[in-house]
Amino acid sequence: MASEHHPWWGPARVPFLLLTPACMALGVAWSAWQLAQQGQSLNALDALLCVLGALAAHVAVNALNEHHDFRSGLDQRTHRTPFSGGSGVLPAYPSLAPVAWAMGWGALLFTVLTGLYFVVSRPALLWDLAPLGLVGVAVVVSYTPWLTRHPWLCLMAPGLGFGPLMLLGTEVVLKGAMSWQGLALSVLPFCLANNLLLLNQFPDVAADQSVGRRTLPVLLGRVGSVPVLGLQYGLAFGAVLLGLALGWWPAATGLAVLGLPLAVRAWQRAQAHADDLPGLQPAMALNVAVNLISPVLAALGLVLSI
């Protein structure tokens, strides 16, 4: 939650922004490892701009979501936890609603300008980078007003942003082209980010229903959504192991699998406490840990292999 001394920044949901550098670490490390195999080095400035552009996109979707949820009345109905329910800043400080709106669109503009910089400075990137950028902007703009009304699209939207869009976009900028191996590696953050939002939707089922949202827990129920959680954990770590078996990335990338025991424990806890919201919070904490630790460990393995 935002500090009461700096509520204006609350709509950015600062604690949740840690997910972006964790996922971007994987994209940058993957590109650096590939470049090293070709005897080339990473452009650190381009890497930094990629991270800042991705971070701005995350701020944009958070702030626009906060603004929309405040205007719809959802903020006043949610059961807020450390992991879900928004920052709570706008219900406490309604005058900051225009700030949240401006923050969201301003951050999105920064992301778009970052992408345009890369395309203008290197026109050859246009046909790879532009489709990724357009999909990314569409996800940011449509997530709260439209995607949350479509359960399976809502499930996959966060993973699309933190997985393929971030990793492949970074690969295009830093290496010059995307790869099938990069797409396969992006399955790890794709599935984990999907699970992060999925489990965080459990406490908000009644509130989401009241404003017309149709998240997966609304559609299937909390208990019915737990198998989807387990399936995505399996796909995330299975993709890493498959890539290792096929020689797509170095063996040290398997460090990511150290996050698997946490994922298993999170799934077990969610299965046992799906409808017990206080008892569910440890599962939500473990889910956050898996999302932050696993891509960073994979990135560390790639860097150690250079």
Phi and psi restraints in degrees (value plus and minus 20) as a CYANA .aco file:
   2 ALA   PHI     -90.5   -50.5
   2 ALA   PSI     128.3   168.3
   3 SER   PHI     -86.5   -46.5
   3 SER   PSI     121.0   161.0
   4 GLU   PHI     -86.1   -46.1
   4 GLU   PSI     -39.7     0.3
   5 HIS   PHI    -101.5   -61.5
   5 HIS   PSI     -38.9     1.1
   6 HIS   PHI    -155.3  -115.3
   6 HIS   PSI      39.1    79.1
   7 PRO   PHI     -87.5   -47.5
   7 PRO   PSI     -40.4    -0.4
   8 TRP   PHI     -82.1   -42.1
   8 TRP   PSI     -47.5    -7.5
   9 TRP   PHI    -108.8   -68.8
   9 TRP   PSI     -27.9    12.1
  10 GLY   PHI     -74.7   -34.7
  10 GLY   PSI     -62.3   -22.3
  11 PRO   PHI     -79.7   -39.7
  11 PRO   PSI     -38.4     1.6
  12 ALA   PHI     -92.5   -52.5
  12 ALA   PSI     -35.8     4.2
  13 ARG   PHI      33.6    73.6
  13 ARG   PSI      40.2    80.2
  14 VAL   PHI     -71.6   -31.6
  14 VAL   PSI     -65.7   -25.7
  15 PRO   PHI     -78.2   -38.2
  15 PRO   PSI     -50.4   -10.4
  16 PHE   PHI     -97.8   -57.8
  16 PHE   PSI     -34.5     5.5
  17 LEU   PHI     -90.3   -50.3
  17 LEU   PSI     -32.2     7.8
  18 LEU   PHI     -80.3   -40.3
  18 LEU   PSI     -44.9    -4.9
  19 LEU   PHI     -82.9   -42.9
  19 LEU   PSI     -54.5   -14.5
  20 THR   PHI     -84.2   -44.2
  20 THR   PSI     -74.1   -34.1
  21 PRO   PHI     -81.5   -41.5
  21 PRO   PSI     -50.9   -10.9
  22 ALA   PHI     -83.6   -43.6
  22 ALA   PSI     -66.7   -26.7
  23 CYS   PHI     -92.5   -52.5
  23 CYS   PSI     -57.4   -17.4
  24 MET   PHI     -88.9   -48.9
  24 MET   PSI     -49.7    -9.7
  25 ALA   PHI     -77.6   -37.6
  25 ALA   PSI     -59.5   -19.5
  26 LEU   PHI     -86.1   -46.1
  26 LEU   PSI     -65.0   -25.0
  27 GLY   PHI     -83.2   -43.2
  27 GLY   PSI     -63.4   -23.4
  28 VAL   PHI     -87.2   -47.2
  28 VAL   PSI     -64.5   -24.5
  29 ALA   PHI     -84.6   -44.6
  29 ALA   PSI     -59.6   -19.6
  30 TRP   PHI     -81.6   -41.6
  30 TRP   PSI     -63.8   -23.8
  31 SER   PHI     -86.5   -46.5
  31 SER   PSI     -61.7   -21.7
  32 ALA   PHI     -82.5   -42.5
  32 ALA   PSI     -61.2   -21.2
  33 TRP   PHI     -85.0   -45.0
  33 TRP   PSI     -62.7   -22.7
  34 GLN   PHI     -84.2   -44.2
  34 GLN   PSI     -62.3   -22.3
  35 LEU   PHI     -82.1   -42.1
  35 LEU   PSI     -59.6   -19.6
  36 ALA   PHI     -83.0   -43.0
  36 ALA   PSI     -54.4   -14.4
  37 GLN   PHI     -85.3   -45.3
  37 GLN   PSI     -42.8    -2.8
  38 GLN   PHI    -119.6   -79.6
  38 GLN   PSI     -12.8    27.2
  39 GLY   PHI      54.7    94.7
  39 GLY   PSI       1.8    41.8
  40 GLN   PHI    -133.2   -93.2
  40 GLN   PSI     144.1   184.1
  41 SER   PHI    -137.2   -97.2
  41 SER   PSI     142.2   182.2
  42 LEU   PHI     -98.9   -58.9
  42 LEU   PSI     122.1   162.1
  43 ASN   PHI    -105.9   -65.9
  43 ASN   PSI      85.2   125.2
  44 ALA   PHI     -84.1   -44.1
  44 ALA   PSI     -56.2   -16.2
  45 LEU   PHI     -86.5   -46.5
  45 LEU   PSI     -62.9   -22.9
  46 ASP   PHI     -83.0   -43.0
  46 ASP   PSI     -59.4   -19.4
  47 ALA   PHI     -82.2   -42.2
  47 ALA   PSI     -62.7   -22.7
  48 LEU   PHI     -83.1   -43.1
  48 LEU   PSI     -62.5   -22.5
  49 LEU   PHI     -84.0   -44.0
  49 LEU   PSI     -57.6   -17.6
  50 CYS   PHI     -80.5   -40.5
  50 CYS   PSI     -64.8   -24.8
  51 VAL   PHI     -84.2   -44.2
  51 VAL   PSI     -64.5   -24.5
  52 LEU   PHI     -84.6   -44.6
  52 LEU   PSI     -60.2   -20.2
  53 GLY   PHI     -83.4   -43.4
  53 GLY   PSI     -61.2   -21.2
  54 ALA   PHI     -87.1   -47.1
  54 ALA   PSI     -60.4   -20.4
  55 LEU   PHI     -83.5   -43.5
  55 LEU   PSI     -60.3   -20.3
  56 ALA   PHI     -83.9   -43.9
  56 ALA   PSI     -58.0   -18.0
  57 ALA   PHI     -83.4   -43.4
  57 ALA   PSI     -58.7   -18.7
  58 HIS   PHI     -86.0   -46.0
  58 HIS   PSI     -63.4   -23.4
  59 VAL   PHI     -79.7   -39.7
  59 VAL   PSI     -61.4   -21.4
  60 ALA   PHI     -80.6   -40.6
  60 ALA   PSI     -69.8   -29.8
  61 VAL   PHI     -87.8   -47.8
  61 VAL   PSI     -54.5   -14.5
  62 ASN   PHI     -85.7   -45.7
  62 ASN   PSI     -68.6   -28.6
  63 ALA   PHI     -87.4   -47.4
  63 ALA   PSI     -62.2   -22.2
  64 LEU   PHI     -85.8   -45.8
  64 LEU   PSI     -56.0   -16.0
  65 ASN   PHI     -84.8   -44.8
  65 ASN   PSI     -62.7   -22.7
  66 GLU   PHI     -81.1   -41.1
  66 GLU   PSI     -64.7   -24.7
  67 HIS   PHI     -83.3   -43.3
  67 HIS   PSI     -65.6   -25.6
  68 HIS   PHI     -85.3   -45.3
  68 HIS   PSI     -62.5   -22.5
  69 ASP   PHI     -86.6   -46.6
  69 ASP   PSI     -52.2   -12.2
  70 PHE   PHI     -89.7   -49.7
  70 PHE   PSI     -65.2   -25.2
  71 ARG   PHI     -86.1   -46.1
  71 ARG   PSI     -53.6   -13.6
  72 SER   PHI    -100.6   -60.6
  72 SER   PSI     -32.5     7.5
  73 GLY   PHI      69.7   109.7
  73 GLY   PSI     -20.8    19.2
  74 LEU   PHI     -83.4   -43.4
  74 LEU   PSI     -57.8   -17.8
  75 ASP   PHI     -77.1   -37.1
  75 ASP   PSI     -53.3   -13.3
  76 GLN   PHI     -99.0   -59.0
  76 GLN   PSI     -27.6    12.4
  77 ARG   PHI    -132.7   -92.7
  77 ARG   PSI     -32.5     7.5
  78 THR   PHI     -96.8   -56.8
  78 THR   PSI     130.8   170.8
  79 HIS   PHI    -111.7   -71.7
  79 HIS   PSI      78.1   118.1
  80 ARG   PHI     -93.5   -53.5
  80 ARG   PSI     114.4   154.4
  81 THR   PHI    -146.3  -106.3
  81 THR   PSI     152.5   192.5
  82 PRO   PHI     -82.1   -42.1
  82 PRO   PSI     -33.9     6.1
  83 PHE   PHI    -136.7   -96.7
  83 PHE   PSI     -27.0    13.0
  84 SER   PHI    -173.4  -133.4
  84 SER   PSI     149.9   189.9
  85 GLY   PHI      70.3   110.3
  85 GLY   PSI     -13.3    26.7
  86 GLY   PHI      60.4   100.4
  86 GLY   PSI     159.7   199.7
  87 SER   PHI     -99.8   -59.8
  87 SER   PSI     -44.8    -4.8
  88 GLY   PHI      59.8    99.8
  88 GLY   PSI     -14.9    25.1
  89 VAL   PHI     -92.5   -52.5
  89 VAL   PSI     -65.5   -25.5
  90 LEU   PHI     -87.4   -47.4
  90 LEU   PSI     -59.1   -19.1
  91 PRO   PHI     -81.3   -41.3
  91 PRO   PSI     -53.0   -13.0
  92 ALA   PHI    -100.6   -60.6
  92 ALA   PSI     -50.2   -10.2
  93 TYR   PHI    -152.4  -112.4
  93 TYR   PSI      54.4    94.4
  94 PRO   PHI     -77.3   -37.3
  94 PRO   PSI     -46.8    -6.8
  95 SER   PHI     -86.3   -46.3
  95 SER   PSI     -33.9     6.1
  96 LEU   PHI    -107.2   -67.2
  96 LEU   PSI     -19.0    21.0
  97 ALA   PHI     -76.5   -36.5
  97 ALA   PSI     -64.9   -24.9
  98 PRO   PHI     -83.4   -43.4
  98 PRO   PSI     -50.9   -10.9
  99 VAL   PHI     -85.0   -45.0
  99 VAL   PSI     -63.3   -23.3
 100 ALA   PHI     -81.8   -41.8
 100 ALA   PSI     -62.9   -22.9
 101 TRP   PHI     -81.0   -41.0
 101 TRP   PSI     -67.8   -27.8
 102 ALA   PHI     -86.0   -46.0
 102 ALA   PSI     -58.4   -18.4
 103 MET   PHI     -81.2   -41.2
 103 MET   PSI     -64.5   -24.5
 104 GLY   PHI     -82.6   -42.6
 104 GLY   PSI     -71.0   -31.0
 105 TRP   PHI     -91.7   -51.7
 105 TRP   PSI     -53.4   -13.4
 106 GLY   PHI     -85.5   -45.5
 106 GLY   PSI     -62.2   -22.2
 107 ALA   PHI     -85.7   -45.7
 107 ALA   PSI     -59.8   -19.8
 108 LEU   PHI     -84.7   -44.7
 108 LEU   PSI     -58.8   -18.8
 109 LEU   PHI     -80.8   -40.8
 109 LEU   PSI     -61.6   -21.6
 110 PHE   PHI     -80.4   -40.4
 110 PHE   PSI     -62.4   -22.4
 111 THR   PHI     -82.3   -42.3
 111 THR   PSI     -65.1   -25.1
 112 VAL   PHI     -82.8   -42.8
 112 VAL   PSI     -63.3   -23.3
 113 LEU   PHI     -84.8   -44.8
 113 LEU   PSI     -54.9   -14.9
 114 THR   PHI     -83.1   -43.1
 114 THR   PSI     -65.3   -25.3
 115 GLY   PHI     -82.8   -42.8
 115 GLY   PSI     -61.7   -21.7
 116 LEU   PHI     -83.2   -43.2
 116 LEU   PSI     -56.7   -16.7
 117 TYR   PHI     -78.4   -38.4
 117 TYR   PSI     -66.1   -26.1
 118 PHE   PHI     -86.1   -46.1
 118 PHE   PSI     -59.3   -19.3
 119 VAL   PHI     -89.2   -49.2
 119 VAL   PSI     -62.2   -22.2
 120 VAL   PHI     -87.9   -47.9
 120 VAL   PSI     -60.5   -20.5
 121 SER   PHI     -95.1   -55.1
 121 SER   PSI     -45.0    -5.0
 122 ARG   PHI    -159.9  -119.9
 122 ARG   PSI      62.2   102.2
 123 PRO   PHI     -76.3   -36.3
 123 PRO   PSI     -44.0    -4.0
 124 ALA   PHI     -83.3   -43.3
 124 ALA   PSI     -39.4     0.6
 125 LEU   PHI    -100.2   -60.2
 125 LEU   PSI     -30.4     9.6
 126 LEU   PHI     -72.3   -32.3
 126 LEU   PSI     -71.4   -31.4
 127 TRP   PHI     -93.4   -53.4
 127 TRP   PSI     -38.6     1.4
 128 ASP   PHI    -110.9   -70.9
 128 ASP   PSI     -62.0   -22.0
 129 LEU   PHI    -100.9   -60.9
 129 LEU   PSI     -58.4   -18.4
 130 ALA   PHI     -79.9   -39.9
 130 ALA   PSI     -66.3   -26.3
 131 PRO   PHI     -81.2   -41.2
 131 PRO   PSI     -60.0   -20.0
 132 LEU   PHI     -82.5   -42.5
 132 LEU   PSI     -63.4   -23.4
 133 GLY   PHI     -85.2   -45.2
 133 GLY   PSI     -62.0   -22.0
 134 LEU   PHI     -84.7   -44.7
 134 LEU   PSI     -61.1   -21.1
 135 VAL   PHI     -84.4   -44.4
 135 VAL   PSI     -61.3   -21.3
 136 GLY   PHI     -81.1   -41.1
 136 GLY   PSI     -65.4   -25.4
 137 VAL   PHI     -83.0   -43.0
 137 VAL   PSI     -61.2   -21.2
 138 ALA   PHI     -81.8   -41.8
 138 ALA   PSI     -59.7   -19.7
 139 VAL   PHI     -84.8   -44.8
 139 VAL   PSI     -65.5   -25.5
 140 VAL   PHI     -80.8   -40.8
 140 VAL   PSI     -66.8   -26.8
 141 VAL   PHI     -92.9   -52.9
 141 VAL   PSI     -55.7   -15.7
 142 SER   PHI    -116.9   -76.9
 142 SER   PSI     -27.5    12.5
 143 TYR   PHI     -76.7   -36.7
 143 TYR   PSI     -78.8   -38.8
 144 THR   PHI     -92.7   -52.7
 144 THR   PSI     -67.9   -27.9
 145 PRO   PHI     -96.0   -56.0
 145 PRO   PSI     -42.2    -2.2
 146 TRP   PHI    -147.4  -107.4
 146 TRP   PSI     -71.0   -31.0
 147 LEU   PHI     -83.5   -43.5
 147 LEU   PSI     -51.5   -11.5
 148 THR   PHI     -90.2   -50.2
 148 THR   PSI     -26.5    13.5
 149 ARG   PHI    -112.6   -72.6
 149 ARG   PSI     -23.8    16.2
 150 HIS   PHI    -146.3  -106.3
 150 HIS   PSI      81.4   121.4
 151 PRO   PHI     -73.3   -33.3
 151 PRO   PSI     -67.3   -27.3
 152 TRP   PHI     -95.8   -55.8
 152 TRP   PSI     -54.0   -14.0
 153 LEU   PHI     -87.2   -47.2
 153 LEU   PSI     -60.4   -20.4
 154 CYS   PHI     -81.8   -41.8
 154 CYS   PSI     -58.3   -18.3
 155 LEU   PHI     -81.6   -41.6
 155 LEU   PSI     -63.5   -23.5
 156 MET   PHI    -109.6   -69.6
 156 MET   PSI     -34.5     5.5
 157 ALA   PHI     -79.4   -39.4
 157 ALA   PSI     -68.6   -28.6
 158 PRO   PHI     -83.3   -43.3
 158 PRO   PSI     -60.0   -20.0
 159 GLY   PHI     -84.5   -44.5
 159 GLY   PSI     -57.3   -17.3
 160 LEU   PHI     -80.1   -40.1
 160 LEU   PSI     -62.9   -22.9
 161 GLY   PHI     -88.6   -48.6
 161 GLY   PSI     -68.9   -28.9
 162 PHE   PHI    -103.8   -63.8
 162 PHE   PSI     -32.6     7.4
 163 GLY   PHI    -123.0   -83.0
 163 GLY   PSI    -118.0   -78.0
 164 PRO   PHI     -77.5   -37.5
 164 PRO   PSI     -62.6   -22.6
 165 LEU   PHI     -84.7   -44.7
 165 LEU   PSI     -66.3   -26.3
 166 MET   PHI     -89.7   -49.7
 166 MET   PSI     -67.5   -27.5
 167 LEU   PHI     -89.9   -49.9
 167 LEU   PSI     -66.8   -26.8
 168 LEU   PHI     -90.3   -50.3
 168 LEU   PSI     -57.2   -17.2
 169 GLY   PHI     -81.4   -41.4
 169 GLY   PSI     -62.4   -22.4
 170 THR   PHI     -84.4   -44.4
 170 THR   PSI     -61.0   -21.0
 171 GLU   PHI     -83.0   -43.0
 171 GLU   PSI     -61.4   -21.4
 172 VAL   PHI     -82.3   -42.3
 172 VAL   PSI     -66.9   -26.9
 173 VAL   PHI     -87.0   -47.0
 173 VAL   PSI     -65.5   -25.5
 174 LEU   PHI    -105.3   -65.3
 174 LEU   PSI     -50.0   -10.0
 175 LYS   PHI    -131.1   -91.1
 175 LYS   PSI     -38.9     1.1
 176 GLY   PHI      80.5   120.5
 176 GLY   PSI     -31.7     8.3
 177 ALA   PHI    -183.1  -143.1
 177 ALA   PSI     134.3   174.3
 178 MET   PHI    -110.5   -70.5
 178 MET   PSI     145.3   185.3
 179 SER   PHI    -155.7  -115.7
 179 SER   PSI     137.5   177.5
 180 TRP   PHI     -84.3   -44.3
 180 TRP   PSI     -54.5   -14.5
 181 GLN   PHI     -84.8   -44.8
 181 GLN   PSI     -58.2   -18.2
 182 GLY   PHI     -84.0   -44.0
 182 GLY   PSI     -60.1   -20.1
 183 LEU   PHI     -82.0   -42.0
 183 LEU   PSI     -61.3   -21.3
 184 ALA   PHI     -85.0   -45.0
 184 ALA   PSI     -60.8   -20.8
 185 LEU   PHI     -85.5   -45.5
 185 LEU   PSI     -51.4   -11.4
 186 SER   PHI     -89.4   -49.4
 186 SER   PSI     -30.7     9.3
 187 VAL   PHI     -82.1   -42.1
 187 VAL   PSI     -52.0   -12.0
 188 LEU   PHI     -79.7   -39.7
 188 LEU   PSI     -80.6   -40.6
 189 PRO   PHI     -88.5   -48.5
 189 PRO   PSI     -47.5    -7.5
 190 PHE   PHI     -79.0   -39.0
 190 PHE   PSI     -74.0   -34.0
 191 CYS   PHI     -90.3   -50.3
 191 CYS   PSI     -57.7   -17.7
 192 LEU   PHI     -88.3   -48.3
 192 LEU   PSI     -62.0   -22.0
 193 ALA   PHI     -86.5   -46.5
 193 ALA   PSI     -57.5   -17.5
 194 ASN   PHI     -77.1   -37.1
 194 ASN   PSI     -65.0   -25.0
 195 ASN   PHI     -86.5   -46.5
 195 ASN   PSI     -53.3   -13.3
 196 LEU   PHI     -80.4   -40.4
 196 LEU   PSI     -69.7   -29.7
 197 LEU   PHI     -91.3   -51.3
 197 LEU   PSI     -56.1   -16.1
 198 LEU   PHI     -80.2   -40.2
 198 LEU   PSI     -71.5   -31.5
 199 LEU   PHI     -87.5   -47.5
 199 LEU   PSI     -54.2   -14.2
 200 ASN   PHI     -89.5   -49.5
 200 ASN   PSI     -33.6     6.4
 201 GLN   PHI    -104.3   -64.3
 201 GLN   PSI     -32.8     7.2
 202 PHE   PHI     -77.7   -37.7
 202 PHE   PSI     -66.0   -26.0
 203 PRO   PHI     -88.9   -48.9
 203 PRO   PSI     -35.8     4.2
 204 ASP   PHI    -123.1   -83.1
 204 ASP   PSI      -6.4    33.6
 205 VAL   PHI     -76.1   -36.1
 205 VAL   PSI     -71.7   -31.7
 206 ALA   PHI     -84.7   -44.7
 206 ALA   PSI     -63.2   -23.2
 207 ALA   PHI     -85.0   -45.0
 207 ALA   PSI     -63.3   -23.3
 208 ASP   PHI     -81.8   -41.8
 208 ASP   PSI     -62.9   -22.9
 209 GLN   PHI     -80.2   -40.2
 209 GLN   PSI     -56.4   -16.4
 210 SER   PHI     -87.3   -47.3
 210 SER   PSI     -41.7    -1.7
 211 VAL   PHI    -132.3   -92.3
 211 VAL   PSI      -6.3    33.7
 212 GLY   PHI      69.1   109.1
 212 GLY   PSI     -11.5    28.5
 213 ARG   PHI     -95.6   -55.6
 213 ARG   PSI     126.7   166.7
 214 ARG   PHI    -147.9  -107.9
 214 ARG   PSI      54.6    94.6
 215 THR   PHI     -96.8   -56.8
 215 THR   PSI     151.4   191.4
 216 LEU   PHI     -82.8   -42.8
 216 LEU   PSI     -61.0   -21.0
 217 PRO   PHI     -83.4   -43.4
 217 PRO   PSI     -47.8    -7.8
 218 VAL   PHI     -89.2   -49.2
 218 VAL   PSI     -62.0   -22.0
 219 LEU   PHI     -91.7   -51.7
 219 LEU   PSI     -68.1   -28.1
 220 LEU   PHI    -121.1   -81.1
 220 LEU   PSI     -33.4     6.6
 221 GLY   PHI      65.7   105.7
 221 GLY   PSI     142.0   182.0
 222 ARG   PHI     -83.2   -43.2
 222 ARG   PSI     -70.0   -30.0
 223 VAL   PHI     -81.0   -41.0
 223 VAL   PSI     -60.3   -20.3
 224 GLY   PHI     -88.8   -48.8
 224 GLY   PSI     -39.8     0.2
 225 SER   PHI    -106.7   -66.7
 225 SER   PSI     -37.2     2.8
 226 VAL   PHI     -81.6   -41.6
 226 VAL   PSI     -60.4   -20.4
 227 PRO   PHI     -79.9   -39.9
 227 PRO   PSI     -53.5   -13.5
 228 VAL   PHI     -84.6   -44.6
 228 VAL   PSI     -59.2   -19.2
 229 LEU   PHI     -78.5   -38.5
 229 LEU   PSI     -68.9   -28.9
 230 GLY   PHI     -84.3   -44.3
 230 GLY   PSI     -60.7   -20.7
 231 LEU   PHI     -80.5   -40.5
 231 LEU   PSI     -63.2   -23.2
 232 GLN   PHI     -90.8   -50.8
 232 GLN   PSI     -55.1   -15.1
 233 TYR   PHI     -79.2   -39.2
 233 TYR   PSI     -65.2   -25.2
 234 GLY   PHI     -81.7   -41.7
 234 GLY   PSI     -62.3   -22.3
 235 LEU   PHI     -85.9   -45.9
 235 LEU   PSI     -59.2   -19.2
 236 ALA   PHI     -80.2   -40.2
 236 ALA   PSI     -73.4   -33.4
 237 PHE   PHI     -99.6   -59.6
 237 PHE   PSI     -47.3    -7.3
 238 GLY   PHI     -83.5   -43.5
 238 GLY   PSI     -57.3   -17.3
 239 ALA   PHI     -83.4   -43.4
 239 ALA   PSI     -60.6   -20.6
 240 VAL   PHI     -82.7   -42.7
 240 VAL   PSI     -66.1   -26.1
 241 LEU   PHI     -86.6   -46.6
 241 LEU   PSI     -58.0   -18.0
 242 LEU   PHI     -82.9   -42.9
 242 LEU   PSI     -64.3   -24.3
 243 GLY   PHI     -82.7   -42.7
 243 GLY   PSI     -56.3   -16.3
 244 LEU   PHI     -84.6   -44.6
 244 LEU   PSI     -64.6   -24.6
 245 ALA   PHI     -83.7   -43.7
 245 ALA   PSI     -54.1   -14.1
 246 LEU   PHI    -109.9   -69.9
 246 LEU   PSI     -22.4    17.6
 247 GLY   PHI      53.9    93.9
 247 GLY   PSI       5.3    45.3
 248 TRP   PHI     -96.2   -56.2
 248 TRP   PSI     -47.6    -7.6
 249 TRP   PHI    -163.8  -123.8
 249 TRP   PSI     142.1   182.1
 250 PRO   PHI     -86.1   -46.1
 250 PRO   PSI     138.7   178.7
 251 ALA   PHI     -78.0   -38.0
 251 ALA   PSI     -54.8   -14.8
 252 ALA   PHI     -85.2   -45.2
 252 ALA   PSI     -37.1     2.9
 253 THR   PHI     -81.0   -41.0
 253 THR   PSI     -43.0    -3.0
 254 GLY   PHI     -83.9   -43.9
 254 GLY   PSI     -28.4    11.6
 255 LEU   PHI     -74.6   -34.6
 255 LEU   PSI     -47.0    -7.0
 256 ALA   PHI     -76.9   -36.9
 256 ALA   PSI     -49.8    -9.8
 257 VAL   PHI     -89.1   -49.1
 257 VAL   PSI     -32.5     7.5
 258 LEU   PHI     -83.2   -43.2
 258 LEU   PSI     -38.1     1.9
 259 GLY   PHI     -99.6   -59.6
 259 GLY   PSI     -30.5     9.5
 260 LEU   PHI     -82.0   -42.0
 260 LEU   PSI     -63.4   -23.4
 261 PRO   PHI     -79.1   -39.1
 261 PRO   PSI     -55.6   -15.6
 262 LEU   PHI     -86.1   -46.1
 262 LEU   PSI     -59.1   -19.1
 263 ALA   PHI     -84.6   -44.6
 263 ALA   PSI     -62.5   -22.5
 264 VAL   PHI     -81.7   -41.7
 264 VAL   PSI     -63.2   -23.2
 265 ARG   PHI     -85.7   -45.7
 265 ARG   PSI     -59.5   -19.5
 266 ALA   PHI     -82.2   -42.2
 266 ALA   PSI     -63.2   -23.2
 267 TRP   PHI     -85.1   -45.1
 267 TRP   PSI     -62.9   -22.9
 268 GLN   PHI     -81.8   -41.8
 268 GLN   PSI     -63.0   -23.0
 269 ARG   PHI     -86.2   -46.2
 269 ARG   PSI     -60.7   -20.7
 270 ALA   PHI     -84.7   -44.7
 270 ALA   PSI     -58.7   -18.7
 271 GLN   PHI     -84.2   -44.2
 271 GLN   PSI     -58.7   -18.7
 272 ALA   PHI     -99.9   -59.9
 272 ALA   PSI     -45.0    -5.0
 273 HIS   PHI    -149.2  -109.2
 273 HIS   PSI       9.8    49.8
 274 ALA   PHI     -75.7   -35.7
 274 ALA   PSI     -59.3   -19.3
 275 ASP   PHI    -123.8   -83.8
 275 ASP   PSI     -11.0    29.0
 276 ASP   PHI    -131.6   -91.6
 276 ASP   PSI      69.9   109.9
 277 LEU   PHI     -81.8   -41.8
 277 LEU   PSI     -62.3   -22.3
 278 PRO   PHI     -81.2   -41.2
 278 PRO   PSI     -60.0   -20.0
 279 GLY   PHI     -91.7   -51.7
 279 GLY   PSI     -38.1     1.9
 280 LEU   PHI     -99.2   -59.2
 280 LEU   PSI     -42.6    -2.6
 281 GLN   PHI     -79.8   -39.8
 281 GLN   PSI     -57.2   -17.2
 282 PRO   PHI     -80.6   -40.6
 282 PRO   PSI     -55.2   -15.2
 283 ALA   PHI     -85.1   -45.1
 283 ALA   PSI     -59.4   -19.4
 284 MET   PHI     -84.7   -44.7
 284 MET   PSI     -58.9   -18.9
 285 ALA   PHI     -85.7   -45.7
 285 ALA   PSI     -63.3   -23.3
 286 LEU   PHI     -83.2   -43.2
 286 LEU   PSI     -57.9   -17.9
 287 ASN   PHI     -82.3   -42.3
 287 ASN   PSI     -61.7   -21.7
 288 VAL   PHI     -82.1   -42.1
 288 VAL   PSI     -64.8   -24.8
 289 ALA   PHI     -80.6   -40.6
 289 ALA   PSI     -62.3   -22.3
 290 VAL   PHI     -80.7   -40.7
 290 VAL   PSI     -63.1   -23.1
 291 ASN   PHI     -83.8   -43.8
 291 ASN   PSI     -55.7   -15.7
 292 LEU   PHI    -104.1   -64.1
 292 LEU   PSI     -60.4   -20.4
 293 ILE   PHI     -96.7   -56.7
 293 ILE   PSI     -64.5   -24.5
 294 SER   PHI     -83.6   -43.6
 294 SER   PSI     -70.2   -30.2
 295 PRO   PHI     -85.7   -45.7
 295 PRO   PSI     -52.4   -12.4
 296 VAL   PHI     -87.4   -47.4
 296 VAL   PSI     -59.9   -19.9
 297 LEU   PHI     -85.8   -45.8
 297 LEU   PSI     -59.9   -19.9
 298 ALA   PHI     -82.5   -42.5
 298 ALA   PSI     -62.4   -22.4
 299 ALA   PHI     -82.5   -42.5
 299 ALA   PSI     -62.1   -22.1
 300 LEU   PHI     -80.5   -40.5
 300 LEU   PSI     -63.0   -23.0
 301 GLY   PHI     -80.9   -40.9
 301 GLY   PSI     -60.5   -20.5
 302 LEU   PHI     -85.0   -45.0
 302 LEU   PSI     -63.5   -23.5
 303 VAL   PHI     -84.5   -44.5
 303 VAL   PSI     -61.3   -21.3
 304 LEU   PHI     -85.9   -45.9
 304 LEU   PSI     -38.7     1.3
 305 SER   PHI    -112.5   -72.5
 305 SER   PSI     -22.5    17.5
